[in-house]
Amino acid sequence: MSADRPPVAVVGGGSIGVAWALVFARAGHEVAIFDVAAGRRGAVPGELRERLDELVAHGLLADPEPVASRVRVAQTLALAVRGAAHVQECVVESEEVKRALFAELDGLAEPRAVLASSSSMMPVSRFAADLPGRGRCLVVHPGNPPYLLPVAELVPAEFTTEDTVARTRALLEGAGMVPVLVRHEVEGFVFNRLQGALLREAYRLVRDGVASAADVDRVVSHGLGRRWAVIGPFATADLNTRGGLERHAEVMGPAYLRMGAEVGEREEWTPELVGEVAASVHERLRPEDWAASVLRRDRALMRVVAADPEL
Ligand SMILES: NC(=O)c1ccc[n+]([C@@H]2O[C@H](COP(=O)([O-])OP(=O)(O)OC[C@H]3O[C@@H](n4cnc5c(N)ncnc54)[C@H](O)[C@@H]3O)[C@@H](O)[C@H]2O)c1
C-alpha cells in the first residue's frame, strides 16, 4: 500500500459501485467492495472484468490484470471498510437507506476515513446531519460511468470539515478524476440541475408536438452534445458570437428571456451576472484571441469526429 494510494471501500455493487471500484483500482488503490445482496457480490468480479475488457478493446487500458487483482469482494460491511481511508457509498437513492447506512459506517469505518456518498440528487445533510462523525461526510457525485466521465462533484454540507474536502479532492485528482466544488448544498447539485433543465424542456417539446422524442435526442447527440464534448455552454456562447459572451447576452438574451417567460420563469441575465461569467470565460478564452479559439474548438471537434466517424 502506498501513502498516496490508500485502500478504498466501495459500498453498493451496482452500476456505480462497480464503476467506482474500477476508477480507484485503475489508479493503484486496493479496493474492497461490499453489497448487501449476495447475488450482486457474486456478479461484481465478472462485471468488472467485462468493463475492463471493453476498455482494453478500445485502447483505453493496457493491462486489465493488475486492475482486476486490486479489487476484492468483501462479505460484510465491516470487512469492506477495515483499513480504508475513503469509503464511497453507492447504494440506492433512498434517504432512509442512506441514513441507516451512514450511521453504520460512522461506527465501523476507520476514525479518519472520509465517508462519501455517490448520491445523485440528495445533499449529505439530508441523511448524515445527526452523526457524531458528520464532519467527515460529503457527497462525491460522479457521472455514469466515472471511468469515462471524469468530473466528480464535491458537495460538502455546512458541517463537513475543510480537511475532508481537501483530502477528498487530492484522492480524486490522484485517481485521474476532475473534482469540482459545489459551494453550497442544492438538490441535484450542478450536473443534474443542468441535465434537468434540458430534460424539462425536452419533455415540453415532445408534449407540445414540436418535435418527436427521437429528433430531440438527435438535436443533442448530433449537435449540442457533440459541441459540449469539447466546450461548455458559456464558452459556446462566447465563441458563437462575434463580440463574445456579452454580445451574445445582448443579442440573444431577450429571446431566451421570452422562452423562459412562456414556462413561468423570469430569470433575467443582469449585466452584473453576465459580466461575472464573461470575466471567467475571458480568463480562459481571451477576447483578442477569439478567432484562434474558434479554430481550436473546431479542431477539437474534428478530433472527436475523426475518433468516431459513426457518431
Ligand atoms: N446510475 C447512474 O447514472 C448514477 C450516476 C451518478 C450517481 N448515481 C447514484 O449512485 C447510487 C447507486 O446507483 P446505481 O445506479 O449504482 O444503483 P444500483 O441499483 O445499480 O445499485 C445499488 C446497489 O446497492 C445495493 N444496496 C442497497 N442497499 C445496500 C446497503 N445497505 N448496503 C450495501 N449495498 C446496498 C443494492 O443491492 C444494489 O446492488 C445512487 O445514489 C445513485 O443515485 C447513479
The ligand as an SDF file (V2000), in Angstrom:
LIG
                    3D

 44 48  0  0  0  0  0  0  0  0999 V2000
  -26.7740    5.2150  -12.3520 N   0  0  0  0  0  0  0  0  0  0  0  0
  -26.3760    6.4840  -12.5270 C   0  0  0  0  0  0  0  0  0  0  0  0
  -26.4270    7.0350  -13.6350 O   0  0  0  0  0  0  0  0  0  0  0  0
  -25.8090    7.2450  -11.3650 C   0  0  0  0  0  0  0  0  0  0  0  0
  -24.9340    8.3110  -11.6080 C   0  0  0  0  0  0  0  0  0  0  0  0
  -24.3830    9.0040  -10.5210 C   0  0  0  0  0  0  0  0  0  0  0  0
  -24.7600    8.6500   -9.2260 C   0  0  0  0  0  0  0  0  0  0  0  0
  -25.6360    7.6280   -9.0290 N   0  0  0  0  0  0  0  0  0  0  0  0
  -26.0140    7.3090   -7.6470 C   0  0  0  0  0  0  0  0  0  0  0  0
  -25.2430    6.2040   -7.2180 O   0  0  0  0  0  0  0  0  0  0  0  0
  -26.0030    5.4360   -6.2700 C   0  0  0  0  0  0  0  0  0  0  0  0
  -26.0850    3.9920   -6.7780 C   0  0  0  0  0  0  0  0  0  0  0  0
  -26.7490    3.9850   -8.0240 O   0  0  0  0  0  0  0  0  0  0  0  0
  -26.6810    2.7300   -9.0310 P   0  0  0  0  0  0  0  0  0  0  0  0
  -27.1950    3.2160  -10.3410 O   0  0  0  0  0  0  0  0  0  0  0  0
  -25.3580    2.0740   -8.9470 O   0  0  0  0  0  0  0  0  0  0  0  0
  -27.7940    1.7810   -8.3630 O   0  0  0  0  0  0  0  0  0  0  0  0
  -27.9360    0.1960   -8.4990 P   0  0  0  0  0  0  0  0  0  0  0  0
  -29.3640   -0.0900   -8.2220 O   0  0  0  0  0  0  0  0  0  0  0  0
  -27.3300   -0.2950   -9.7770 O   0  0  0  0  0  0  0  0  0  0  0  0
  -27.0380   -0.3620   -7.2970 O   0  0  0  0  0  0  0  0  0  0  0  0
  -27.3330   -0.1440   -5.9660 C   0  0  0  0  0  0  0  0  0  0  0  0
  -26.7950   -1.3280   -5.1710 C   0  0  0  0  0  0  0  0  0  0  0  0
  -26.8310   -1.0110   -3.7800 O   0  0  0  0  0  0  0  0  0  0  0  0
  -27.0790   -2.2320   -3.0900 C   0  0  0  0  0  0  0  0  0  0  0  0
  -27.5220   -1.9030   -1.7420 N   0  0  0  0  0  0  0  0  0  0  0  0
  -28.7320   -1.4280   -1.3450 C   0  0  0  0  0  0  0  0  0  0  0  0
  -28.7220   -1.1990   -0.0140 N   0  0  0  0  0  0  0  0  0  0  0  0
  -27.4720   -1.5160    0.4380 C   0  0  0  0  0  0  0  0  0  0  0  0
  -26.8310   -1.4650    1.6920 C   0  0  0  0  0  0  0  0  0  0  0  0
  -27.4820   -1.0420    2.7850 N   0  0  0  0  0  0  0  0  0  0  0  0
  -25.5470   -1.8750    1.7790 N   0  0  0  0  0  0  0  0  0  0  0  0
  -24.8800   -2.3160    0.7000 C   0  0  0  0  0  0  0  0  0  0  0  0
  -25.4350   -2.3870   -0.5310 N   0  0  0  0  0  0  0  0  0  0  0  0
  -26.7140   -1.9690   -0.6660 C   0  0  0  0  0  0  0  0  0  0  0  0
  -28.1070   -2.9460   -3.9610 C   0  0  0  0  0  0  0  0  0  0  0  0
  -28.1240   -4.3380   -3.6830 O   0  0  0  0  0  0  0  0  0  0  0  0
  -27.5910   -2.6230   -5.3630 C   0  0  0  0  0  0  0  0  0  0  0  0
  -26.7330   -3.6200   -5.8730 O   0  0  0  0  0  0  0  0  0  0  0  0
  -27.3610    6.1290   -6.1430 C   0  0  0  0  0  0  0  0  0  0  0  0
  -27.3460    7.0430   -5.0840 O   0  0  0  0  0  0  0  0  0  0  0  0
  -27.4620    6.8660   -7.4710 C   0  0  0  0  0  0  0  0  0  0  0  0
  -28.3340    7.9680   -7.4300 O   0  0  0  0  0  0  0  0  0  0  0  0
  -26.1580    6.8970  -10.0640 C   0  0  0  0  0  0  0  0  0  0  0  0
  1  2  1  0
  2  3  2  0
  2  4  1  0
  4  5  1  0
  4 44  2  0
  5  6  2  0
  6  7  1  0
  7  8  2  0
  8  9  1  0
  8 44  1  0
  9 10  1  0
  9 42  1  0
 10 11  1  0
 11 12  1  0
 11 40  1  0
 12 13  1  0
 13 14  1  0
 14 15  2  0
 14 16  1  0
 14 17  1  0
 17 18  1  0
 18 19  2  0
 18 20  1  0
 18 21  1  0
 21 22  1  0
 22 23  1  0
 23 24  1  0
 23 38  1  0
 24 25  1  0
 25 26  1  0
 25 36  1  0
 26 27  1  0
 26 35  1  0
 27 28  2  0
 28 29  1  0
 29 30  1  0
 29 35  2  0
 30 31  1  0
 30 32  2  0
 32 33  1  0
 33 34  2  0
 34 35  1  0
 36 37  1  0
 36 38  1  0
 38 39  1  0
 40 41  1  0
 40 42  1  0
 42 43  1  0
M  CHG  2   8   1  16  -1
M  END
$$$$
